[in-house]
């Protein structure tokens, strides 16, 4: 699965956000939350890894799950076998499509980003 575009720490980054008619927004934060859930198997651990409260992480997952025809994240409560969370097939598809879109946008806009960067009062260090 594609990861977030590797930003040059000395250069500009392109960040995109999809805004849908129903008000749903998917941007780098929700994409990272999905990645962290996939990595940790836990919504609360994913939120902690991002410096986000448990409540906020759950609210974002619930928002995404409500917005799509099928949930992006499935979760189970703790107990003797422990709880957890995992991305569904649709969750993986949404995440992969978003990361691919980021990469395409970054590649397509590289010339324009460089043009804008050259006009900054304090240019970024050369690569």
N, C-alpha and C positions, 0 to 999 in steps of 0.2 A: 504494500500500500504506500503511495507517495506520502512523504512527510512534507511538512511546511517548507517552502522555499528557503534554501540556505542564504540568509541575508549576509552580505558583506558587512561586518561590524563597522567599517569605515565609510560605508556608502549608504545611500538611501534605500528604503524598503518600500515596496508596494503592498498595501493592505487593501483587500476588497471585502465588501459586505454585500450579500444578496438581500434585497428588501422585496418581500412579496406583498401582493395586494391586500392580503388578510392581516398584514402587520408583522408577520414573522420575519425575523432577521437572522441570517446565518453569516457569521464572520469568523475571524481568527479565534476568538474566545470559545465559541461553541465547538468549533472544529478541534481545538486543543482539548476541550472537555471530553469529547468523544474519543480522542486518541488516548487520553489518560484513563478513561474507563476501560478501554480495550487493553491497555497495558497493566492496570492494577486489578481489574476485576471488581472494582468497587466505586460507587458514586462518591461516597464520603472520602475515600483515599484519593480519588481523582481531584476532588475539590481542594483537599489539603495540599496536594502537589502543586496546585495553581495559586495557593494562598487565598482560597475562596471558602466561605462558610459552607457547612453541610447543607444548610437551608437553601442557600443560593444555588448550589450545584443541583440539588433536587428540583428546585423551581425551574431551572433551565432545561433539565431533562424532561420534566413534565410538559413544559411549553413545546419542546420539539416533538414529543410523543403525541400530543394532541393535534399538532399541525399536519402530521402526515397520515396517510391512509392506514398505515401499520406502524407500530412503535419502532423507534430507532434503537432503544435501549430496553432490555428486559431486566428486571431485578427480582430478587427474592429476599425475604426477611431473614434475619439471623436466627439462630436456634442451635440445636445440637449439631447440625451439619454446617452451620454458619451460613450467612447470607452472601450476596454477591450481585454483580451486575455484568451484563455482557451486551455487546452490540449485536443487533440482529443483522440479517443479510441486507435489509434496507439501510440500516445504520452504516454499515460498511460501504455501501454504494454511495450514500450521501457524502460521507467523509472523503472517499476516494475521488468522487467527482469534484468536490470543492477544492481539494488539494491540487488536482490536475488543472482546474481552472486558474488557480493562483499561479501555477508554473507557466501556463500559457500566457497569462496576462503579463507576467514579469518578462518573459522572453519577447513578446510582441511589443512591449513598451520600452525596451532597453535603450533604444536610440533616443527617444523623447526624454526618458529619465536622465540620460547623460547630458542632453541639451539643456535641460532645466538645471541640473547640477552645476554645469559650467557657468551659469549666470548667478550663482549664489555669491554673496559678498565675501564669504569665507568658504572657498571651494573645499570639497572633501579631498583628503589625501589621495594621490594616485594609487591605482591597484597594482 
